[in-house]
């Protein structure tokens, strides 16, 4: 698990499976799973946070900061409390990133994050073909607190891809 990233009013925690992501090597394919869990940031706001959408950008392609050159293989799903449904749209139209747009599916197209509400975006079966180093996931949300105006906010979540076999860069 990495340090949380915050957009105030939301907090994002990244968990990877396996816990240490290792670059694939010839004859040694590797896959990873990312779970990005979203909660209300209790240190930033005391009221509920409304959310109209969350966008996660994963660096992909052949660049030096890409996690994978096979974005077509990334499976996207989510976990949320019972009765809360989200729509996940995956876009591979950019050559340097894959974009996952997450929107609440309800009549108001809004999710309320209170003390207990969570949303976890699960990106699975990611071929770890990128070069070793730090990869930065860009997260943008559209949120409001109380009766405030919706605002777009962004934050970064770094993750490390290690080199095989000794686990160093």
PyMOL CGO cylinders between C-alpha atoms (Angstrom):
from pymol import cmd
from pymol.cgo import CYLINDER

trace = [
    CYLINDER, 0.00, 0.00, 0.00, 1.27, 3.47, -0.78, 0.3, 1, 1, 1, 1, 1, 1,
    CYLINDER, 1.27, 3.47, -0.78, 0.81, 6.76, 1.03, 0.3, 1, 1, 1, 1, 1, 1,
    CYLINDER, 0.81, 6.76, 1.03, -2.67, 8.18, 0.39, 0.3, 1, 1, 1, 1, 1, 1,
    CYLINDER, -2.67, 8.18, 0.39, -3.21, 10.96, -2.09, 0.3, 1, 1, 1, 1, 1, 1,
    CYLINDER, -3.21, 10.96, -2.09, -5.84, 13.57, -1.29, 0.3, 1, 1, 1, 1, 1, 1,
    CYLINDER, -5.84, 13.57, -1.29, -7.91, 15.98, -3.36, 0.3, 1, 1, 1, 1, 1, 1,
    CYLINDER, -7.91, 15.98, -3.36, -9.84, 17.23, -0.33, 0.3, 1, 1, 1, 1, 1, 1,
    CYLINDER, -9.84, 17.23, -0.33, -12.56, 16.09, 0.12, 0.3, 1, 1, 1, 1, 1, 1,
    CYLINDER, -12.56, 16.09, 0.12, -11.60, 12.61, -1.17, 0.3, 1, 1, 1, 1, 1, 1,
    CYLINDER, -11.60, 12.61, -1.17, -8.70, 10.34, -0.22, 0.3, 1, 1, 1, 1, 1, 1,
    CYLINDER, -8.70, 10.34, -0.22, -7.18, 7.73, -2.56, 0.3, 1, 1, 1, 1, 1, 1,
    CYLINDER, -7.18, 7.73, -2.56, -5.30, 4.65, -1.35, 0.3, 1, 1, 1, 1, 1, 1,
    CYLINDER, -5.30, 4.65, -1.35, -3.41, 2.46, -3.82, 0.3, 1, 1, 1, 1, 1, 1,
    CYLINDER, -3.41, 2.46, -3.82, -2.84, -1.22, -3.11, 0.3, 1, 1, 1, 1, 1, 1,
    CYLINDER, -2.84, -1.22, -3.11, -0.92, -3.40, -5.56, 0.3, 1, 1, 1, 1, 1, 1,
    CYLINDER, -0.92, -3.40, -5.56, -0.99, -7.15, -6.07, 0.3, 1, 1, 1, 1, 1, 1,
    CYLINDER, -0.99, -7.15, -6.07, 1.55, -8.52, -5.77, 0.3, 1, 1, 1, 1, 1, 1,
    CYLINDER, 1.55, -8.52, -5.77, 2.73, -6.02, -3.15, 0.3, 1, 1, 1, 1, 1, 1,
    CYLINDER, 2.73, -6.02, -3.15, 5.95, -5.42, -5.14, 0.3, 1, 1, 1, 1, 1, 1,
    CYLINDER, 5.95, -5.42, -5.14, 5.34, -5.01, -8.88, 0.3, 1, 1, 1, 1, 1, 1,
    CYLINDER, 5.34, -5.01, -8.88, 8.15, -6.54, -10.93, 0.3, 1, 1, 1, 1, 1, 1,
    CYLINDER, 8.15, -6.54, -10.93, 8.88, -5.79, -14.57, 0.3, 1, 1, 1, 1, 1, 1,
    CYLINDER, 8.88, -5.79, -14.57, 8.25, -8.63, -16.99, 0.3, 1, 1, 1, 1, 1, 1,
    CYLINDER, 8.25, -8.63, -16.99, 11.34, -10.17, -18.57, 0.3, 1, 1, 1, 1, 1, 1,
    CYLINDER, 11.34, -10.17, -18.57, 11.74, -12.30, -21.72, 0.3, 1, 1, 1, 1, 1, 1,
    CYLINDER, 11.74, -12.30, -21.72, 10.28, -15.69, -20.88, 0.3, 1, 1, 1, 1, 1, 1,
    CYLINDER, 10.28, -15.69, -20.88, 8.97, -14.36, -17.55, 0.3, 1, 1, 1, 1, 1, 1,
    CYLINDER, 8.97, -14.36, -17.55, 5.66, -12.57, -18.11, 0.3, 1, 1, 1, 1, 1, 1,
    CYLINDER, 5.66, -12.57, -18.11, 4.33, -10.66, -15.12, 0.3, 1, 1, 1, 1, 1, 1,
    CYLINDER, 4.33, -10.66, -15.12, 0.92, -9.23, -14.38, 0.3, 1, 1, 1, 1, 1, 1,
    CYLINDER, 0.92, -9.23, -14.38, -0.21, -6.81, -11.71, 0.3, 1, 1, 1, 1, 1, 1,
    CYLINDER, -0.21, -6.81, -11.71, -3.40, -5.60, -10.13, 0.3, 1, 1, 1, 1, 1, 1,
    CYLINDER, -3.40, -5.60, -10.13, -4.07, -2.09, -8.86, 0.3, 1, 1, 1, 1, 1, 1,
    CYLINDER, -4.07, -2.09, -8.86, -6.84, -1.29, -6.39, 0.3, 1, 1, 1, 1, 1, 1,
    CYLINDER, -6.84, -1.29, -6.39, -7.56, 2.40, -5.88, 0.3, 1, 1, 1, 1, 1, 1,
    CYLINDER, -7.56, 2.40, -5.88, -9.87, 2.85, -2.91, 0.3, 1, 1, 1, 1, 1, 1,
    CYLINDER, -9.87, 2.85, -2.91, -11.71, 6.15, -2.55, 0.3, 1, 1, 1, 1, 1, 1,
    CYLINDER, -11.71, 6.15, -2.55, -13.07, 7.44, 0.77, 0.3, 1, 1, 1, 1, 1, 1,
    CYLINDER, -13.07, 7.44, 0.77, -14.04, 10.78, 2.22, 0.3, 1, 1, 1, 1, 1, 1,
    CYLINDER, -14.04, 10.78, 2.22, -10.99, 12.44, 3.75, 0.3, 1, 1, 1, 1, 1, 1,
    CYLINDER, -10.99, 12.44, 3.75, -11.96, 12.91, 7.41, 0.3, 1, 1, 1, 1, 1, 1,
    CYLINDER, -11.96, 12.91, 7.41, -9.03, 15.29, 7.96, 0.3, 1, 1, 1, 1, 1, 1,
    CYLINDER, -9.03, 15.29, 7.96, -10.23, 17.63, 5.20, 0.3, 1, 1, 1, 1, 1, 1,
    CYLINDER, -10.23, 17.63, 5.20, -14.00, 17.69, 5.60, 0.3, 1, 1, 1, 1, 1, 1,
    CYLINDER, -14.00, 17.69, 5.60, -16.53, 16.87, 8.29, 0.3, 1, 1, 1, 1, 1, 1,
    CYLINDER, -16.53, 16.87, 8.29, -19.57, 16.81, 6.00, 0.3, 1, 1, 1, 1, 1, 1,
    CYLINDER, -19.57, 16.81, 6.00, -20.51, 14.41, 3.25, 0.3, 1, 1, 1, 1, 1, 1,
    CYLINDER, -20.51, 14.41, 3.25, -18.69, 14.79, -0.05, 0.3, 1, 1, 1, 1, 1, 1,
    CYLINDER, -18.69, 14.79, -0.05, -20.66, 14.56, -3.27, 0.3, 1, 1, 1, 1, 1, 1,
    CYLINDER, -20.66, 14.56, -3.27, -18.89, 13.11, -6.31, 0.3, 1, 1, 1, 1, 1, 1,
    CYLINDER, -18.89, 13.11, -6.31, -20.00, 13.26, -9.95, 0.3, 1, 1, 1, 1, 1, 1,
    CYLINDER, -20.00, 13.26, -9.95, -17.05, 11.36, -11.33, 0.3, 1, 1, 1, 1, 1, 1,
    CYLINDER, -17.05, 11.36, -11.33, -13.50, 10.12, -10.93, 0.3, 1, 1, 1, 1, 1, 1,
    CYLINDER, -13.50, 10.12, -10.93, -10.98, 9.82, -13.76, 0.3, 1, 1, 1, 1, 1, 1,
    CYLINDER, -10.98, 9.82, -13.76, -7.84, 7.71, -13.46, 0.3, 1, 1, 1, 1, 1, 1,
    CYLINDER, -7.84, 7.71, -13.46, -5.07, 8.05, -16.05, 0.3, 1, 1, 1, 1, 1, 1,
    CYLINDER, -5.07, 8.05, -16.05, -2.55, 5.20, -16.26, 0.3, 1, 1, 1, 1, 1, 1,
    CYLINDER, -2.55, 5.20, -16.26, 0.65, 5.84, -18.27, 0.3, 1, 1, 1, 1, 1, 1,
    CYLINDER, 0.65, 5.84, -18.27, 0.74, 3.27, -21.07, 0.3, 1, 1, 1, 1, 1, 1,
    CYLINDER, 0.74, 3.27, -21.07, 2.48, 2.87, -24.39, 0.3, 1, 1, 1, 1, 1, 1,
    CYLINDER, 2.48, 2.87, -24.39, 6.18, 2.69, -25.17, 0.3, 1, 1, 1, 1, 1, 1,
    CYLINDER, 6.18, 2.69, -25.17, 7.36, 5.72, -23.19, 0.3, 1, 1, 1, 1, 1, 1,
    CYLINDER, 7.36, 5.72, -23.19, 9.89, 5.66, -20.34, 0.3, 1, 1, 1, 1, 1, 1,
    CYLINDER, 9.89, 5.66, -20.34, 7.19, 6.21, -17.67, 0.3, 1, 1, 1, 1, 1, 1,
    CYLINDER, 7.19, 6.21, -17.67, 4.64, 3.65, -18.95, 0.3, 1, 1, 1, 1, 1, 1,
    CYLINDER, 4.64, 3.65, -18.95, 3.34, 0.82, -16.79, 0.3, 1, 1, 1, 1, 1, 1,
    CYLINDER, 3.34, 0.82, -16.79, 2.48, -1.34, -19.79, 0.3, 1, 1, 1, 1, 1, 1,
    CYLINDER, 2.48, -1.34, -19.79, 2.56, -1.31, -23.58, 0.3, 1, 1, 1, 1, 1, 1,
    CYLINDER, 2.56, -1.31, -23.58, -0.56, -3.51, -23.63, 0.3, 1, 1, 1, 1, 1, 1,
    CYLINDER, -0.56, -3.51, -23.63, -3.40, -1.30, -22.31, 0.3, 1, 1, 1, 1, 1, 1,
    CYLINDER, -3.40, -1.30, -22.31, -5.89, -3.42, -24.27, 0.3, 1, 1, 1, 1, 1, 1,
    CYLINDER, -5.89, -3.42, -24.27, -5.31, -6.23, -21.76, 0.3, 1, 1, 1, 1, 1, 1,
    CYLINDER, -5.31, -6.23, -21.76, -6.21, -4.21, -18.64, 0.3, 1, 1, 1, 1, 1, 1,
    CYLINDER, -6.21, -4.21, -18.64, -9.48, -5.38, -17.09, 0.3, 1, 1, 1, 1, 1, 1,
    CYLINDER, -9.48, -5.38, -17.09, -11.42, -2.73, -15.18, 0.3, 1, 1, 1, 1, 1, 1,
    CYLINDER, -11.42, -2.73, -15.18, -14.09, -3.37, -12.58, 0.3, 1, 1, 1, 1, 1, 1,
    CYLINDER, -14.09, -3.37, -12.58, -15.04, -1.94, -9.20, 0.3, 1, 1, 1, 1, 1, 1,
    CYLINDER, -15.04, -1.94, -9.20, -16.20, -2.73, -5.70, 0.3, 1, 1, 1, 1, 1, 1,
    CYLINDER, -16.20, -2.73, -5.70, -18.71, -0.54, -3.86, 0.3, 1, 1, 1, 1, 1, 1,
    CYLINDER, -18.71, -0.54, -3.86, -21.22, -0.93, -1.03, 0.3, 1, 1, 1, 1, 1, 1,
    CYLINDER, -21.22, -0.93, -1.03, -24.40, -2.79, -1.86, 0.3, 1, 1, 1, 1, 1, 1,
    CYLINDER, -24.40, -2.79, -1.86, -26.81, -0.76, -3.93, 0.3, 1, 1, 1, 1, 1, 1,
    CYLINDER, -26.81, -0.76, -3.93, -24.17, 1.61, -5.32, 0.3, 1, 1, 1, 1, 1, 1,
    CYLINDER, -24.17, 1.61, -5.32, -23.42, 1.14, -8.97, 0.3, 1, 1, 1, 1, 1, 1,
    CYLINDER, -23.42, 1.14, -8.97, -20.79, 2.85, -11.09, 0.3, 1, 1, 1, 1, 1, 1,
    CYLINDER, -20.79, 2.85, -11.09, -20.11, 2.91, -14.82, 0.3, 1, 1, 1, 1, 1, 1,
    CYLINDER, -20.11, 2.91, -14.82, -16.46, 2.42, -15.83, 0.3, 1, 1, 1, 1, 1, 1,
    CYLINDER, -16.46, 2.42, -15.83, -15.46, 3.59, -19.31, 0.3, 1, 1, 1, 1, 1, 1,
    CYLINDER, -15.46, 3.59, -19.31, -12.00, 2.74, -20.62, 0.3, 1, 1, 1, 1, 1, 1,
    CYLINDER, -12.00, 2.74, -20.62, -10.40, 4.90, -23.32, 0.3, 1, 1, 1, 1, 1, 1,
    CYLINDER, -10.40, 4.90, -23.32, -7.22, 3.95, -25.17, 0.3, 1, 1, 1, 1, 1, 1,
    CYLINDER, -7.22, 3.95, -25.17, -7.42, 6.84, -27.64, 0.3, 1, 1, 1, 1, 1, 1,
    CYLINDER, -7.42, 6.84, -27.64, -4.23, 8.49, -26.27, 0.3, 1, 1, 1, 1, 1, 1,
    CYLINDER, -4.23, 8.49, -26.27, -0.87, 6.97, -27.23, 0.3, 1, 1, 1, 1, 1, 1,
    CYLINDER, -0.87, 6.97, -27.23, 0.71, 7.70, -23.84, 0.3, 1, 1, 1, 1, 1, 1,
    CYLINDER, 0.71, 7.70, -23.84, -2.07, 6.84, -21.36, 0.3, 1, 1, 1, 1, 1, 1,
    CYLINDER, -2.07, 6.84, -21.36, -5.20, 4.83, -20.79, 0.3, 1, 1, 1, 1, 1, 1,
    CYLINDER, -5.20, 4.83, -20.79, -8.06, 6.72, -19.18, 0.3, 1, 1, 1, 1, 1, 1,
    CYLINDER, -8.06, 6.72, -19.18, -10.68, 5.17, -16.90, 0.3, 1, 1, 1, 1, 1, 1,
    CYLINDER, -10.68, 5.17, -16.90, -13.74, 7.36, -16.33, 0.3, 1, 1, 1, 1, 1, 1,
    CYLINDER, -13.74, 7.36, -16.33, -15.86, 6.29, -13.35, 0.3, 1, 1, 1, 1, 1, 1,
    CYLINDER, -15.86, 6.29, -13.35, -19.33, 7.78, -12.94, 0.3, 1, 1, 1, 1, 1, 1,
    CYLINDER, -19.33, 7.78, -12.94, -22.07, 6.94, -10.44, 0.3, 1, 1, 1, 1, 1, 1,
    CYLINDER, -22.07, 6.94, -10.44, -25.10, 5.29, -12.02, 0.3, 1, 1, 1, 1, 1, 1,
    CYLINDER, -25.10, 5.29, -12.02, -28.16, 6.76, -10.35, 0.3, 1, 1, 1, 1, 1, 1,
    CYLINDER, -28.16, 6.76, -10.35, -30.75, 9.40, -11.32, 0.3, 1, 1, 1, 1, 1, 1,
    CYLINDER, -30.75, 9.40, -11.32, -28.63, 12.25, -9.92, 0.3, 1, 1, 1, 1, 1, 1,
    CYLINDER, -28.63, 12.25, -9.92, -25.33, 10.87, -11.35, 0.3, 1, 1, 1, 1, 1, 1,
    CYLINDER, -25.33, 10.87, -11.35, -23.79, 11.56, -7.99, 0.3, 1, 1, 1, 1, 1, 1,
    CYLINDER, -23.79, 11.56, -7.99, -22.28, 9.48, -5.18, 0.3, 1, 1, 1, 1, 1, 1,
    CYLINDER, -22.28, 9.48, -5.18, -22.25, 10.66, -1.59, 0.3, 1, 1, 1, 1, 1, 1,
    CYLINDER, -22.25, 10.66, -1.59, -19.15, 9.81, 0.43, 0.3, 1, 1, 1, 1, 1, 1,
    CYLINDER, -19.15, 9.81, 0.43, -19.88, 9.81, 4.15, 0.3, 1, 1, 1, 1, 1, 1,
    CYLINDER, -19.88, 9.81, 4.15, -18.01, 8.19, 7.04, 0.3, 1, 1, 1, 1, 1, 1,
    CYLINDER, -18.01, 8.19, 7.04, -18.47, 4.70, 5.63, 0.3, 1, 1, 1, 1, 1, 1,
    CYLINDER, -18.47, 4.70, 5.63, -18.95, 4.98, 1.85, 0.3, 1, 1, 1, 1, 1, 1,
    CYLINDER, -18.95, 4.98, 1.85, -16.17, 3.66, -0.36, 0.3, 1, 1, 1, 1, 1, 1,
    CYLINDER, -16.17, 3.66, -0.36, -15.49, 3.02, -4.03, 0.3, 1, 1, 1, 1, 1, 1,
    CYLINDER, -15.49, 3.02, -4.03, -12.62, 0.84, -5.28, 0.3, 1, 1, 1, 1, 1, 1,
    CYLINDER, -12.62, 0.84, -5.28, -11.50, 0.89, -8.89, 0.3, 1, 1, 1, 1, 1, 1,
    CYLINDER, -11.50, 0.89, -8.89, -9.85, -2.44, -9.71, 0.3, 1, 1, 1, 1, 1, 1,
    CYLINDER, -9.85, -2.44, -9.71, -7.45, -2.59, -12.66, 0.3, 1, 1, 1, 1, 1, 1,
    CYLINDER, -7.45, -2.59, -12.66, -6.45, -6.22, -13.17, 0.3, 1, 1, 1, 1, 1, 1,
    CYLINDER, -6.45, -6.22, -13.17, -4.34, -8.44, -15.40, 0.3, 1, 1, 1, 1, 1, 1,
    CYLINDER, -4.34, -8.44, -15.40, -2.00, -5.57, -16.29, 0.3, 1, 1, 1, 1, 1, 1,
    CYLINDER, -2.00, -5.57, -16.29, 1.00, -6.86, -18.27, 0.3, 1, 1, 1, 1, 1, 1,
    CYLINDER, 1.00, -6.86, -18.27, 3.96, -5.25, -16.47, 0.3, 1, 1, 1, 1, 1, 1,
    CYLINDER, 3.96, -5.25, -16.47, 5.97, -4.48, -19.60, 0.3, 1, 1, 1, 1, 1, 1,
    CYLINDER, 5.97, -4.48, -19.60, 7.08, -0.95, -18.75, 0.3, 1, 1, 1, 1, 1, 1,
    CYLINDER, 7.08, -0.95, -18.75, 10.62, 0.00, -17.74, 0.3, 1, 1, 1, 1, 1, 1,
    CYLINDER, 10.62, 0.00, -17.74, 11.58, -0.09, -14.05, 0.3, 1, 1, 1, 1, 1, 1,
    CYLINDER, 11.58, -0.09, -14.05, 11.03, 3.11, -12.13, 0.3, 1, 1, 1, 1, 1, 1,
    CYLINDER, 11.03, 3.11, -12.13, 8.23, 5.25, -10.75, 0.3, 1, 1, 1, 1, 1, 1,
    CYLINDER, 8.23, 5.25, -10.75, 4.95, 5.44, -12.63, 0.3, 1, 1, 1, 1, 1, 1,
    CYLINDER, 4.95, 5.44, -12.63, 2.50, 8.21, -11.77, 0.3, 1, 1, 1, 1, 1, 1,
    CYLINDER, 2.50, 8.21, -11.77, -1.24, 7.64, -11.90, 0.3, 1, 1, 1, 1, 1, 1,
    CYLINDER, -1.24, 7.64, -11.90, -3.17, 10.91, -12.38, 0.3, 1, 1, 1, 1, 1, 1,
    CYLINDER, -3.17, 10.91, -12.38, -6.52, 11.12, -10.61, 0.3, 1, 1, 1, 1, 1, 1,
    CYLINDER, -6.52, 11.12, -10.61, -9.09, 13.84, -11.20, 0.3, 1, 1, 1, 1, 1, 1,
    CYLINDER, -9.09, 13.84, -11.20, -12.47, 14.07, -9.50, 0.3, 1, 1, 1, 1, 1, 1,
    CYLINDER, -12.47, 14.07, -9.50, -15.47, 16.37, -9.58, 0.3, 1, 1, 1, 1, 1, 1,
    CYLINDER, -15.47, 16.37, -9.58, -16.60, 16.89, -6.00, 0.3, 1, 1, 1, 1, 1, 1,
    CYLINDER, -16.60, 16.89, -6.00, -18.46, 19.21, -3.66, 0.3, 1, 1, 1, 1, 1, 1,
    CYLINDER, -18.46, 19.21, -3.66, -19.00, 19.36, 0.09, 0.3, 1, 1, 1, 1, 1, 1,
    CYLINDER, -19.00, 19.36, 0.09, -22.23, 20.29, 1.79, 0.3, 1, 1, 1, 1, 1, 1,
    CYLINDER, -22.23, 20.29, 1.79, -24.20, 22.51, -0.58, 0.3, 1, 1, 1, 1, 1, 1,
    CYLINDER, -24.20, 22.51, -0.58, -21.05, 23.83, -2.28, 0.3, 1, 1, 1, 1, 1, 1,
    CYLINDER, -21.05, 23.83, -2.28, -20.27, 24.07, -5.97, 0.3, 1, 1, 1, 1, 1, 1,
    CYLINDER, -20.27, 24.07, -5.97, -18.77, 21.09, -7.78, 0.3, 1, 1, 1, 1, 1, 1,
    CYLINDER, -18.77, 21.09, -7.78, -15.07, 21.57, -8.45, 0.3, 1, 1, 1, 1, 1, 1,
    CYLINDER, -15.07, 21.57, -8.45, -12.55, 19.52, -10.45, 0.3, 1, 1, 1, 1, 1, 1,
    CYLINDER, -12.55, 19.52, -10.45, -9.49, 18.56, -8.42, 0.3, 1, 1, 1, 1, 1, 1,
    CYLINDER, -9.49, 18.56, -8.42, -6.48, 16.43, -9.25, 0.3, 1, 1, 1, 1, 1, 1,
    CYLINDER, -6.48, 16.43, -9.25, -3.78, 14.47, -7.46, 0.3, 1, 1, 1, 1, 1, 1,
    CYLINDER, -3.78, 14.47, -7.46, -1.06, 11.96, -8.31, 0.3, 1, 1, 1, 1, 1, 1,
    CYLINDER, -1.06, 11.96, -8.31, -0.52, 8.45, -7.01, 0.3, 1, 1, 1, 1, 1, 1,
    CYLINDER, -0.52, 8.45, -7.01, 3.01, 7.13, -7.58, 0.3, 1, 1, 1, 1, 1, 1,
    CYLINDER, 3.01, 7.13, -7.58, 3.81, 3.45, -7.85, 0.3, 1, 1, 1, 1, 1, 1,
    CYLINDER, 3.81, 3.45, -7.85, 7.08, 1.62, -8.41, 0.3, 1, 1, 1, 1, 1, 1,
    CYLINDER, 7.08, 1.62, -8.41, 7.88, -1.02, -11.01, 0.3, 1, 1, 1, 1, 1, 1,
    CYLINDER, 7.88, -1.02, -11.01, 10.99, -2.95, -9.99, 0.3, 1, 1, 1, 1, 1, 1,
    CYLINDER, 10.99, -2.95, -9.99, 13.50, -4.76, -12.15, 0.3, 1, 1, 1, 1, 1, 1,
    CYLINDER, 13.50, -4.76, -12.15, 13.80, -8.54, -12.15, 0.3, 1, 1, 1, 1, 1, 1,
    CYLINDER, 13.80, -8.54, -12.15, 15.44, -10.51, -10.52, 0.3, 1, 1, 1, 1, 1, 1,
    CYLINDER, 15.44, -10.51, -10.52, 16.95, -8.72, -7.53, 0.3, 1, 1, 1, 1, 1, 1,
    CYLINDER, 16.95, -8.72, -7.53, 14.08, -6.25, -7.03, 0.3, 1, 1, 1, 1, 1, 1,
    CYLINDER, 14.08, -6.25, -7.03, 16.22, -3.14, -7.46, 0.3, 1, 1, 1, 1, 1, 1,
    CYLINDER, 16.22, -3.14, -7.46, 15.86, -0.37, -10.04, 0.3, 1, 1, 1, 1, 1, 1,
]
cmd.load_cgo(trace, "trace")
